[in-house]
């Protein structure tokens, strides 16, 4: 089966699984997931499974990506913070749906690979930083939306403080090993409202930097990339 046929099958499966946001489905259909997986796994790019990308990280299965993206209720004017760039697939998807995406990755080699993919796809509204995702991006806050692609053991108050009133955060919460809950948190004038969306399994949200990391390196993806620091 060709990649194109597998992509069509994936989109149909996402529809059947409850993904109803047409903008999300269209963005997934337009985005070449094969650009975000290592060469040995190209034939699995449109299978509904997580795939390894090195450094103990994975690119999440498409259904989980779609659920999280739909749960954000994105508008074209939104500014989004992503914690955990990884392969760059989630950030690339967000960039098709929001005005601007700020993405933090603790592993510099992964960040460099993701930036190269953004450049190749001419995604100029993604801004990247190598740093500790637990700290967020305070100088760019508040954010309309925040998404974590690694599991926290509890609600990260530092990141919640960077969320606008009326904003939404989507994140997995649970133990480093074992079942976790995907939750959506809404910030209201009175505080925070939380709901559970699904059961998931993510790599843990770790403090500090990974291999070859260095704090404070901020870049803009795409042609004419420049420092924002």
HELIX and SHEET records of a PDB file:
HELIX    1   1 UNK A    3  UNK A   16  1                                  14    
HELIX    2   2 UNK A   22  UNK A   30  1                                   9    
HELIX    3   3 UNK A   33  UNK A   36  5                                   4    
HELIX    4   4 UNK A   39  UNK A   44  5                                   6    
HELIX    5   5 UNK A   62  UNK A   71  1                                  10    
HELIX    6   6 UNK A   89  UNK A   95  1                                   7    
HELIX    7   7 UNK A  108  UNK A  120  1                                  13    
HELIX    8   8 UNK A  133  UNK A  135  5                                   3    
HELIX    9   9 UNK A  138  UNK A  140  5                                   3    
HELIX   10  10 UNK A  157  UNK A  160  1                                   4    
SHEET    1   A 2 UNK A  51  UNK A  54  0                                        
SHEET    2   A 2 UNK A  57  UNK A  59 -1                                        
SHEET    1   B 8 UNK A 192  UNK A 200  0                                        
SHEET    2   B 8 UNK A 180  UNK A 187 -1                                        
SHEET    3   B 8 UNK A 163  UNK A 174 -1                                        
SHEET    4   B 8 UNK A 143  UNK A 148  1                                        
SHEET    5   B 8 UNK A  79  UNK A  83  1                                        
SHEET    6   B 8 UNK A 100  UNK A 105  1                                        
SHEET    7   B 8 UNK A 126  UNK A 130  1                                        
SHEET    8   B 8 UNK A 217  UNK A 220 -1                                        
END                                                                             
